[in-house]
Amino acid sequence: MTKNKNNRAIWGTRIKKKTSTLFQKVGSSINVDKRLYNEDIIGSIAHVEMLFKQKIISFKIKNKILYGLNKIKNEISNNKFEFNKKYEDIHMNIEKRLFQIIGEEAGFVHTGRSRNDQVITDFKIWIKSANKEINILLDKIIKNTLKLAEKNIYTIMPGFTHLKNAQAISFAHYLMAYIEMFDRDKNRFKNNLNSLNENPLGVAALTGTSFNIDRIYTTKKLGFKKPTNNSVDTVSDRDFVLDFLYSVSVCAMHLSRISEELIIWNSDAFNLISLSDKVVTGSSIMPQKKNPDLLEYLRGKTGTTYGYLFSMLTILKGLPLSYYKDLQEDKEIIFKSNDTLINCLEIFNEILKNFYPNKKKMLQLANLGYITSTDLADYLVINHSMSFRKAYQKTADIVNLAEKKKKNLNELTIDELKKIEPKLTKDVLKVFDLTNSINSKKSYGGTSFDNIKKMITKYKIKYD
């Protein structure tokens, strides 16, 4: 082995002058993409085994390369590997170390492939694992939300539109709305696995290769469904990166929405929930304060995840085919986006176990704002054959009367009600009961207690 030859950049024969220190600094990605070491070695092993199967390399060379790659994997896993910025990225760091371990035979590892297809292969394998890890955390969040919902089926609160009291709702039904969102998030990450399931390995730099490789073999070895169809598209495609970043952004947005609501509900103005001391902070000057900083952190980090998505969209928008240095940005963007969401999911899971509804306050607030008005309008339609618009007008007159008399609807007497609509009897008074109001919403997806129980059971079976 010639030491000097293998210690220089791979293109050192063609490019005579030493790379400037500044370019080495900006050109090196090893501090970012060293996270791909395991995927890079897995891909190289599959590639080498395919080369031997196709009789492109000998049995002896194959075994020497596999020995070296496994040795490198153990060195990195045990923090005994020295990453060198001079070699730019994880691919060349591993290849250079392979030369040190087995000698010139290491040069066969790159036969029939390029860093262009190598990095996309590594990246797709990594993102597949990331999707699965996120879905494991979403499972935990859904299960903990289900537990909270099951405890609060009969907890009555006002449902809001425009942050104004609208109609009576079960707190469990509110929580189940977020289960629907998190379940869709899970489906998005699961669907990403389908778009990731095309194997890039073997398209080389952009045209494919003249070697008699077997891409079906490496596809099966690496757990992909099929090889990619077009070599030019393969090395320039980052749709799978955008899919992941979009999924992260939507999931973070859902976390932000529920965080915003819990922040509002925890405020002294609403006081609908209490947060455990485990998930609040104090003030440096005001001794009484207990601030929902973790919820605010989740809300703030959503903007960060949006930034990663738009960074990648901006990078891609003007790129001709096929590979350009711009695409090197994708790893750092993905890693940061993934790490941010993982952290946020873990935090939110902790919050779910450390907040409590103030049931009495929820019920008190539900008794304000004439929230059974729609129930009264529906009653008039069902029992007095009115059109809904006429019933709406009659109900609005009754609300105006209650407001004038500074009463809630359930405080109006039957005589007062009959002044607006003479046909009414005492039977109408039951529509002002909040429990009756909730239980009347029996349409599929509605907030009736029976509906909620069925939906909780459905999701408990799904996530058992």
KAURMO-V96842 format. One record per residue. N is the residue number from 1. PHI is phi in degrees with one decimal (none if undefined). OMEGA is omega in whole degrees, -180 to 180 (NA if undefined). Layout:
BEGIN
N PHI OMEGA
N PHI OMEGA
END
This chain:
BEGIN
1 none 177
2 -89.6 -172
3 -59.9 -176
4 -62.3 -178
5 -61.9 -175
6 -87.4 177
7 -95.8 179
8 -97.5 179
9 -59.6 -174
10 -62.3 -180
11 -96.2 -176
12 -61.4 179
13 -68.4 -178
14 -85.7 -177
15 -98.3 -168
16 -78.7 -175
17 -85.2 180
18 -67.1 179
19 -60.4 179
20 -63.3 -180
21 -59.4 180
22 -63.6 -179
23 -67.5 176
24 -58.4 -178
25 -66.7 -177
26 -83.2 -178
27 -82.8 -178
28 -80.6 178
29 -119.9 -172
30 -61.9 180
31 -65.8 179
32 -94.8 -169
33 -85.2 174
34 -63.5 175
35 -65.3 -178
36 -93.0 -173
37 -59.7 -178
38 -66.1 179
39 -65.2 179
40 -64.2 180
41 -70.5 176
42 -59.4 179
43 -64.1 180
44 -66.5 178
45 -62.3 179
46 -62.1 -179
47 -64.7 -179
48 -65.9 178
49 -62.9 177
50 -67.0 179
51 -60.2 178
52 -67.7 -180
53 -56.6 -178
54 -87.3 178
55 63.3 176
56 -87.6 172
57 -128.1 -177
58 -83.7 177
59 -59.0 -179
60 -63.8 180
61 -64.3 178
62 -55.1 -177
63 -64.6 179
64 -64.9 -180
65 -66.0 180
66 -63.3 176
67 -59.3 -179
68 -63.5 -180
69 -64.7 178
70 -66.5 176
71 -65.0 179
72 -63.2 179
73 -59.0 179
74 -66.3 179
75 -62.4 -179
76 -67.0 -179
77 -60.3 -177
78 -99.4 178
79 56.6 179
80 -113.7 -178
81 -105.0 179
82 -98.7 177
83 -80.3 -175
84 -122.3 -179
85 -62.5 -180
86 -60.4 -178
87 -95.1 170
88 71.1 -168
89 -134.2 -178
90 -64.9 -177
91 -65.1 -178
92 -75.9 175
93 -61.6 179
94 -68.6 -179
95 -64.5 179
96 -63.9 178
97 -67.2 177
98 -62.2 176
99 -59.6 -179
100 -64.8 -176
101 -83.6 -172
102 -116.3 178
103 88.3 -171
104 -61.6 179
105 -60.6 178
106 -60.8 -179
107 -64.2 180
108 -78.6 -174
109 -64.8 -175
110 -99.4 180
111 -62.9 174
112 76.1 176
113 -148.4 179
114 -127.8 172
115 -63.2 -179
116 -62.5 179
117 -79.7 180
118 -63.8 -176
119 -69.0 179
120 -67.2 177
121 -61.4 178
122 -56.6 -174
123 -65.4 179
124 -64.5 179
125 -61.2 -179
126 -64.8 -177
127 -66.8 175
128 -57.9 178
129 -65.4 -180
130 -63.2 177
131 -57.0 -178
132 -67.8 180
133 -64.9 178
134 -62.1 -179
135 -68.0 174
136 -64.0 178
137 -68.7 176
138 -64.8 174
139 -56.0 -178
140 -63.8 180
141 -64.3 180
142 -63.3 -180
143 -64.3 180
144 -70.6 176
145 -68.2 177
146 -61.2 179
147 -61.2 179
148 -66.1 179
149 -64.8 -178
150 -62.8 179
151 -79.6 -172
152 -128.0 179
153 -59.5 -175
154 -97.5 176
155 -83.3 -175
156 -94.6 178
157 -144.3 174
158 -81.2 167
159 -84.4 -173
160 -111.3 158
161 -128.4 -176
162 58.1 -176
163 60.6 175
164 -111.1 178
165 -55.2 -175
166 -117.4 178
167 -144.7 180
168 -69.4 -177
169 -148.3 173
170 -82.7 177
171 -59.8 177
172 -62.0 -180
173 -66.0 175
174 -59.7 -180
175 -62.4 -180
176 -66.1 176
177 -63.0 179
178 -74.7 173
179 -63.1 176
180 -59.6 -180
181 -64.9 -178
182 -67.7 176
183 -66.8 176
184 -65.6 176
185 -57.9 179
186 -58.9 180
187 -64.5 179
188 -63.5 180
189 -66.5 177
190 -66.3 179
191 -64.0 177
192 -58.6 -179
193 -62.0 178
194 -67.9 -179
195 -72.3 178
196 -85.7 -167
197 -87.1 175
198 -108.7 -174
199 -81.7 180
200 -82.8 -171
201 -60.5 178
202 110.2 177
203 -83.7 178
204 59.4 -173
205 -69.6 176
206 -170.7 -174
207 -115.1 -169
208 88.8 -177
209 -138.5 178
210 -83.3 176
211 -72.3 -178
212 -81.8 -178
213 -82.2 178
214 -121.4 -177
215 -73.8 176
216 -65.3 180
217 -62.5 -179
218 -67.6 177
219 -60.2 179
220 -67.5 -179
221 -60.9 -175
222 -94.0 175
223 79.3 174
224 -88.9 -179
225 -85.6 -178
226 -158.7 175
227 -77.6 176
228 -65.0 -172
229 -90.3 -172
230 -131.1 -174
231 -65.8 -179
232 -67.7 178
233 -60.5 -175
234 -58.3 -176
235 -77.2 180
236 -102.3 -176
237 -72.3 170
238 -132.2 177
239 -59.0 -179
240 -65.4 175
241 -70.2 178
242 -63.2 179
243 -58.1 -179
244 -66.5 -179
245 -63.4 177
246 -64.6 180
247 -61.2 177
248 -62.9 -178
249 -63.7 180
250 -66.5 179
251 -63.4 178
252 -62.9 178
253 -63.6 177
254 -62.9 176
255 -61.7 -179
256 -67.7 -179
257 -63.6 -179
258 -71.0 176
259 -63.7 179
260 -59.7 -180
261 -65.8 -179
262 -67.5 175
263 -62.9 179
264 -63.0 -177
265 -68.0 178
266 -81.2 -179
267 -65.9 179
268 -63.9 -180
269 -68.0 -180
270 -97.9 179
271 55.3 -179
272 -89.1 177
273 -136.4 173
274 -120.7 177
275 -105.4 176
276 -64.6 177
277 -60.7 -180
278 -67.4 -174
279 -124.2 175
280 -128.1 175
281 -126.7 179
282 -103.4 179
283 -111.8 179
284 -77.2 -176
285 -127.1 -176
286 -106.9 -172
287 -62.3 -174
288 -83.0 -168
289 -72.5 168
290 -132.0 -170
291 -98.7 -179
292 -82.3 -173
293 -61.0 -179
294 -64.6 177
295 -65.8 178
296 -67.8 176
297 -60.9 179
298 -62.4 179
299 -64.1 -179
300 -68.7 -177
301 -67.4 177
302 -61.9 177
303 -61.1 178
304 -64.7 -179
305 -67.1 174
306 -60.0 -179
307 -59.9 179
308 -63.5 179
309 -61.8 -177
310 -71.4 174
311 -61.2 -178
312 -69.6 177
313 -60.1 -179
314 -68.8 178
315 -60.7 -174
316 -80.5 -167
317 -61.5 -176
318 -116.6 -176
319 -84.1 170
320 -70.3 174
321 -75.9 11
322 -124.6 -177
323 -103.6 176
324 -142.2 -179
325 -58.4 179
326 -51.2 -174
327 -67.4 178
328 -63.8 -179
329 -67.1 -171
330 -61.6 -177
331 -64.3 -179
332 -62.9 179
333 -61.8 -179
334 -64.8 -178
335 -61.4 -180
336 -66.8 179
337 -62.4 179
338 -60.7 -177
339 -63.0 179
340 -63.5 -179
341 -67.6 178
342 -55.7 180
343 -61.9 -179
344 -66.2 179
345 -63.9 179
346 -65.3 178
347 -64.5 -178
348 -64.5 177
349 -61.1 177
350 -69.4 179
351 -63.3 -180
352 -56.6 -179
353 -89.0 -174
354 -135.2 169
355 -135.2 -172
356 -136.9 177
357 -73.8 172
358 -88.5 -169
359 -60.7 -179
360 -63.6 -180
361 -67.0 177
362 -59.0 -179
363 -67.1 178
364 -60.3 -179
365 -68.7 179
366 -66.6 180
367 -85.3 178
368 -107.5 172
369 86.3 174
370 56.1 -171
371 -77.9 174
372 -97.4 -179
373 -60.0 -179
374 -64.3 177
375 -62.2 179
376 -66.0 179
377 -61.6 178
378 -62.3 180
379 -61.2 -180
380 -64.5 178
381 -66.0 -174
382 -70.6 -171
383 -100.1 -177
384 -130.6 172
385 52.5 177
386 -86.6 167
387 -70.0 -177
388 -64.5 -179
389 -65.5 177
390 -68.1 179
391 -62.8 178
392 -59.7 -179
393 -65.8 178
394 -61.5 -179
395 -64.8 178
396 -60.4 176
397 -64.1 180
398 -68.2 177
399 -62.9 178
400 -61.8 178
401 -64.2 180
402 -61.3 -179
403 -64.5 179
404 -63.9 -179
405 -87.7 180
406 56.8 179
407 -124.0 166
408 -78.1 -179
409 -59.9 -177
410 -73.8 178
411 -95.7 177
412 -72.0 177
413 -83.8 178
414 -64.0 178
415 -64.6 178
416 -66.3 179
417 -65.8 -177
418 -67.6 177
419 -65.9 178
420 -88.5 -180
421 -137.1 -175
422 -59.9 -177
423 -72.6 -175
424 -68.7 175
425 -123.3 -179
426 -59.6 180
427 -57.9 -177
428 -67.6 -175
429 -62.1 -178
430 -67.9 -177
431 -72.6 180
432 -85.9 178
433 -77.2 -174
434 -64.9 178
435 -63.2 177
436 -61.7 180
437 -60.0 180
438 -64.6 -176
439 -68.6 179
440 -75.3 -177
441 -86.4 -173
442 -92.3 179
443 -60.8 -176
444 -56.1 -178
445 91.4 -179
446 -79.4 -170
447 -93.3 179
448 -58.8 -177
449 -59.4 178
450 -62.8 177
451 -59.0 -178
452 -62.4 180
453 -60.3 180
454 -64.1 -179
455 -70.0 176
456 -61.7 178
457 -61.0 180
458 -58.3 -178
459 -75.9 177
460 -65.1 177
461 -66.9 -178
462 -64.6 -175
463 -109.2 179
464 -71.2 NA
END
